Amino acid sequence: MEYKIVSDSSCDLNEELKEQMNIGLVPLKINIDDKSLVDDENLDVSKLLTDMKNSKDHVRTSSPSPGDFLKEYEKKDNIFVVTLSSQLSGTYNAAILAKNIIADNMEKFIHVFDSKTASIGETLITMKIFELIQKQYNKLDIVNKVEEYIDGLKTFFILENLDNLIKGGRMTKIAGHIASILSIKPIMGSDKDGNIKLVDKIRGTKRAFKRLVDIIGEEGNNFENKILGISHCNAEERAIKLKDEISKRYNFKDIIVVEMAGLSSVYANDGGIVIAF
């Protein structure tokens, strides 16, 4: 039985993963000043970061339409979909609506997973689906095992730059200014419902990443059976160093590093790092 994996452009992939899994990516849109950018392979992320830095306004994103998902749904009869957390975006609802539209007209199996995460967290979920397909699990077993995997997934991130939080009104200019002067780095994470939560506030970048490595041990277990993913926004050297530090402390089955695409870069900003396991 042939399956198709579909995700949105929050799912950060390197070329190897794209080729291996043949994922259909449905792009979100990024709205900056008077421009609307499609978050696909043609997006220049480096220019996006420059435009974000120069813009006085908050950069906004918009979900794909149900029609965007329908284009991917038409390609196969058995489809697994992974979307950005429903608490952060309307993408999940668009994917469900598209499923309901096509179900009325065609006999297809489509299951939409609410990732309850973003970025590299979505990546790991698509990898889990691909692994189970390769092991020839039936589709209902895949659904159950992936939902269980999502429930156990941990996601954390560190922001180097607080500009977008300030522009978006999530942090006042005064608080942001004080945080920048004191070099306070918030460590954020996702809760069980897929909302963003504050995990810790650490002074200094080095201390923040050391604390992040500690948090892995506090929050996780059975590392030998898990893959840890790291996604970075224009911070490959930092991501590789973090990978090395994690490898020294924990025996993960594998650790992968990918560069963020546009959507994740909007929220993590230049220097941001996201991990999931």
Residue pairs with C-beta under 8 A, 6 or more apart in sequence:
1 78
1 139
2 76
2 77
2 78
3 76
3 78
3 79
3 80
3 133
3 139
4 22
4 24
4 72
4 75
4 76
4 78
4 79
4 80
5 21
5 22
5 23
5 24
5 79
5 80
5 81
5 82
5 126
5 129
5 130
5 133
6 23
6 24
6 25
6 26
6 69
6 72
6 73
6 79
6 80
6 81
6 82
6 95
7 23
7 24
7 25
7 26
7 81
7 82
7 83
7 122
7 126
8 25
8 26
8 27
8 28
8 64
8 82
8 83
8 84
8 91
8 95
8 122
8 263
9 25
9 26
9 27
9 28
9 39
9 40
9 261
9 262
9 263
10 28
10 84
10 89
10 91
10 118
10 119
10 122
10 261
10 263
10 264
11 23
11 25
11 82
11 119
11 122
11 123
11 126
12 119
12 120
12 122
12 123
12 231
12 258
12 259
12 260
12 261
12 264
13 21
13 23
13 25
13 123
13 258
13 261
14 256
14 258
14 259
17 23
17 123
17 127
17 256
17 258
20 130
21 126
21 127
21 130
23 126
24 72
24 75
25 40
26 64
26 68
26 69
26 71
26 72
26 91
26 95
27 38
27 39
27 40
27 64
27 68
28 39
28 61
28 62
28 63
28 64
28 84
28 89
28 91
28 263
29 36
29 37
29 38
29 39
29 61
29 62
29 64
30 36
30 37
30 39
30 43
30 48
30 59
30 60
30 61
30 262
30 263
30 266
31 37
31 59
31 60
31 61
31 62
32 48
32 51
32 52
32 55
32 57
32 59
32 60
33 51
33 55
33 57
35 51
36 62
37 43
37 48
37 262
39 61
39 261
39 262
39 263
43 261
43 262
45 233
45 234
45 259
45 260
45 261
45 262
45 265
46 234
48 262
48 265
48 266
49 233
49 234
49 265
49 269
49 270
52 59
52 163
52 164
52 266
52 269
53 163
53 270
55 167
56 167
57 167
58 164
58 167
58 168
58 169
59 164
59 167
59 266
61 89
61 263
61 266
63 89
63 90
63 91
63 93
63 94
64 91
64 94
65 94
66 94
66 95
66 97
66 98
66 101
67 98
68 94
68 98
69 81
69 94
69 95
69 98
69 99
70 98
70 101
70 102
72 79
73 79
73 98
73 99
73 102
73 108
73 110
74 102
77 107
77 108
77 109
78 108
78 109
78 139
79 108
79 109
79 110
79 111
80 111
80 113
80 129
80 142
80 146
81 95
81 99
81 110
81 111
81 112
81 113
82 113
82 115
82 122
82 125
82 126
82 129
83 89
83 91
83 92
83 95
83 112
83 113
83 114
83 115
83 122
84 91
84 92
84 115
84 118
84 122
84 263
85 92
85 114
85 115
85 116
85 117
85 118
85 190
85 194
85 195
86 92
86 93
86 114
86 116
86 194
87 116
87 193
87 194
87 195
88 118
88 194
88 195
88 196
92 112
92 114
95 112
96 112
99 110
99 112
102 108
102 110
103 110
109 139
111 139
111 143
113 125
113 146
113 147
113 150
114 150
114 194
115 121
115 122
115 125
115 150
115 194
116 150
116 153
116 190
116 192
116 193
116 194
117 125
117 150
117 153
117 155
117 190
117 194
117 276
118 155
118 190
118 264
118 267
118 274
119 155
119 157
119 231
119 260
119 264
119 268
119 274
119 276
120 155
120 229
120 230
120 231
120 258
120 274
120 275
120 276
121 153
121 155
121 190
121 229
121 274
121 276
123 229
123 231
123 256
123 258
123 276
124 153
124 227
124 229
124 276
124 277
125 146
125 149
125 150
125 153
127 227
128 145
128 146
128 149
129 142
129 146
132 141
132 142
132 145
132 146
133 142
137 145
151 192
153 276
153 277
154 189
154 219
154 220
154 276
154 277
155 189
155 190
155 274
155 275
155 276
156 187
156 188
156 189
156 199
156 212
156 215
156 274
156 275
156 276
157 187
157 188
157 189
157 268
157 272
157 273
157 274
157 275
158 185
158 186
158 187
158 188
158 208
158 209
158 212
158 272
158 273
159 165
159 185
159 186
159 188
159 268
159 269
159 271
159 272
160 185
160 205
160 235
160 269
160 270
160 271
160 272
160 273
161 269
161 270
161 271
161 272
162 171
162 176
162 179
162 180
162 186
163 176
163 269
164 266
164 267
164 269
165 171
165 176
166 172
166 173
166 176
171 179
178 184
179 186
182 203
183 203
183 204
183 205
184 201
184 202
184 203
185 201
185 202
185 203
185 204
185 205
185 207
185 208
186 198
186 200
186 201
187 198
187 199
187 200
187 201
187 202
187 208
187 211
187 212
187 215
188 196
188 197
188 198
188 199
189 196
189 197
189 199
190 196
190 197
191 197
199 215
200 211
200 215
202 208
202 211
209 238
209 242
209 245
209 273
210 245
212 242
212 275
213 242
213 245
213 246
213 249
216 228
216 246
216 249
216 250
216 275
216 277
217 249
217 250
220 226
220 250
220 277
223 250
223 251
223 252
223 253
223 277
224 251
224 252
224 253
225 253
226 252
226 253
226 277
227 252
227 253
227 254
227 255
227 256
227 277
228 246
228 250
228 252
228 254
228 255
228 256
228 275
228 276
228 277
229 255
229 256
229 257
229 258
229 275
229 276
229 277
230 239
230 242
230 243
230 255
230 256
230 257
230 258
230 273
230 274
230 275
231 239
231 257
231 258
231 259
231 260
231 264
231 268
231 273
231 274
231 275
232 238
232 239
232 257
232 258
232 259
232 260
232 272
232 273
232 274
233 259
233 260
233 264
233 265
233 268
233 269
233 270
233 271
233 272
233 273
234 259
234 265
234 270
234 271
235 270
235 271
235 272
235 273
236 257
236 259
238 271
238 273
239 257
239 273
240 257
242 273
242 275
243 255
243 257
246 252
246 255
247 255
252 277
260 268
260 272
260 274
264 274
265 272
268 274
